[in-house]
Amino acid sequence: MSALVVTALLALAAACSPSSEAVTASDPYVKAMPAGEMTAAFVTLTNTTSSDIEVTAAHTDAAESTELHEMTMDGSAMVMQQVDAITIPANGSVTLEPGGFHLMLMGLTEALEPGAEITITLTLSTGDELTLTAVARDMANAQESYHP
């Protein structure tokens, strides 16, 4: 195969591969909380591709562990449960928000005062990573509480 053909095939493969730029994040924030506590992070994720993309993991140095969670109704009570993935629909978006999907940060390594910023890295089903900066907000009036 000539070098030109190989180069063209590599360029075509790169153009067809989804990248983290196919998913964008808007308004990432985290609930302000003292060190050692649990909190949640929220964001709207938009997928500009024609295929569903999943968030399969999340990581931040601001917490000992980070999980993907969802709040659901169990009879008359809201319960929080860990999920394997959060789907961002093709040409659509998903909003991680209080009372729904969220990133659960457990064992905060530092206090998150309002205005503080943390970096969160999302792992996507494409193999790419999306890094975002979440700003801590005072959500004292929020109805959600997090328990181990």
C-alpha positions as CSV (number, residue, x, y, z in Angstrom):
1,M,0.0,0.0,0.0
2,S,1.3,3.4,-0.8
3,A,2.0,5.9,1.9
4,L,-0.7,8.2,0.4
5,V,-3.3,5.5,0.7
6,V,-2.3,4.6,4.3
7,T,-2.4,8.3,5.2
8,A,-5.8,8.7,3.7
9,L,-7.2,5.7,5.5
10,L,-5.8,6.9,8.9
11,A,-7.3,10.4,8.3
12,L,-10.7,8.8,7.4
13,A,-10.6,6.6,10.5
14,A,-9.8,9.6,12.7
15,A,-12.7,11.6,11.2
16,C,-15.2,8.8,11.8
17,S,-14.2,8.2,15.4
18,P,-16.2,9.9,18.0
19,S,-14.2,12.1,20.3
20,S,-14.8,13.8,23.6
21,E,-15.6,17.0,21.6
22,A,-18.7,15.1,20.5
23,V,-19.9,15.6,24.1
24,T,-20.0,19.0,25.6
25,A,-20.7,20.0,29.2
26,S,-22.6,23.1,30.4
27,D,-23.1,24.6,33.8
28,P,-21.2,22.0,35.9
29,Y,-21.6,22.6,39.6
30,V,-21.2,20.7,42.9
31,K,-23.1,21.1,46.2
32,A,-20.8,22.9,48.8
33,M,-20.0,20.6,51.7
34,P,-17.5,20.2,54.5
35,A,-14.5,17.9,54.1
36,G,-15.1,14.2,54.7
37,E,-18.8,14.4,53.7
38,M,-20.7,13.2,50.7
39,T,-21.9,15.6,48.0
40,A,-23.2,15.5,44.4
41,A,-22.1,17.1,41.2
42,F,-24.5,18.2,38.4
43,V,-24.1,19.2,34.7
44,T,-25.9,19.1,31.4
45,L,-24.1,16.9,28.8
46,T,-24.9,17.3,25.1
47,N,-24.1,14.7,22.5
48,T,-23.7,16.0,18.9
49,T,-23.2,12.6,17.3
50,S,-25.8,10.3,15.7
51,S,-25.1,7.5,18.3
52,D,-25.8,7.3,22.0
53,I,-22.8,7.8,24.2
54,E,-22.6,6.7,27.8
55,V,-20.8,8.1,30.8
56,T,-19.3,5.0,32.3
57,A,-17.2,6.4,35.1
58,A,-16.2,9.6,36.9
59,H,-13.2,10.7,38.9
60,T,-12.1,13.7,40.9
61,D,-9.2,14.2,43.3
62,A,-11.6,16.1,45.5
63,A,-13.2,12.9,46.8
64,E,-12.0,9.4,47.9
65,S,-14.5,7.9,45.4
66,T,-16.9,9.0,42.7
67,E,-19.9,7.0,41.5
68,L,-22.7,7.5,39.0
69,H,-26.1,7.6,40.8
70,E,-29.8,8.1,40.1
71,M,-32.6,9.1,42.4
72,T,-35.8,7.0,41.8
73,M,-39.1,6.5,43.4
74,D,-39.5,3.3,45.5
75,G,-43.2,3.3,46.5
76,S,-43.6,6.7,48.1
77,A,-39.9,7.3,48.9
78,M,-37.1,8.6,46.9
79,V,-34.1,6.4,46.9
80,M,-30.6,6.8,45.6
81,Q,-29.0,4.0,43.6
82,Q,-25.7,3.5,41.8
83,V,-25.9,3.0,38.0
84,D,-23.4,1.5,35.6
85,A,-23.8,4.2,33.0
86,I,-25.7,7.4,32.2
87,T,-26.8,7.6,28.5
88,I,-26.4,10.8,26.5
89,P,-28.8,10.3,23.6
90,A,-27.7,10.7,20.0
91,N,-28.1,14.4,19.0
92,G,-29.6,15.1,22.5
93,S,-28.7,15.9,26.0
94,V,-29.1,14.6,29.6
95,T,-29.2,16.8,32.6
96,L,-27.6,15.6,35.8
97,E,-29.7,17.4,38.5
98,P,-31.0,17.2,42.0
99,G,-33.6,14.5,42.2
100,G,-32.3,12.6,39.1
101,F,-29.0,11.5,37.7
102,H,-25.9,12.9,39.5
103,L,-22.3,12.2,40.2
104,M,-21.9,11.1,43.8
105,L,-18.6,12.3,45.5
106,M,-17.9,10.3,48.6
107,G,-15.3,11.2,51.3
108,L,-14.5,14.8,50.2
109,T,-10.7,15.3,50.6
110,E,-11.2,19.0,51.3
111,A,-14.1,21.4,52.2
112,L,-16.0,22.6,49.2
113,E,-16.9,26.2,50.1
114,P,-19.2,28.2,47.8
115,G,-17.2,29.4,44.8
116,A,-14.5,26.7,45.1
117,E,-13.7,24.8,41.9
118,I,-12.9,21.1,41.4
119,T,-11.9,19.2,38.3
120,I,-14.0,16.1,37.4
121,T,-13.1,13.7,34.6
122,L,-15.8,11.7,32.9
123,T,-15.0,8.4,31.1
124,L,-17.2,7.9,28.0
125,S,-18.2,4.7,26.3
126,T,-16.1,5.9,23.2
127,G,-13.0,5.5,25.3
128,D,-12.6,9.3,25.5
129,E,-12.5,11.4,28.6
130,L,-14.2,14.7,29.2
131,T,-12.7,17.0,31.8
132,L,-14.9,19.7,33.4
133,T,-14.5,22.3,36.1
134,A,-17.4,22.3,38.6
135,V,-18.0,25.3,40.9
136,A,-19.3,24.7,44.4
137,R,-22.7,26.3,45.2
138,D,-24.5,26.9,48.4
139,M,-27.5,24.6,48.2
140,A,-28.6,24.9,51.8
141,N,-32.3,25.0,50.7
142,A,-32.0,21.9,48.5
143,Q,-34.2,19.0,49.6
144,E,-31.7,16.3,48.9
145,S,-29.4,14.8,51.5
146,Y,-26.8,12.1,51.1
147,H,-26.1,9.3,53.5
148,P,-23.6,6.4,53.2
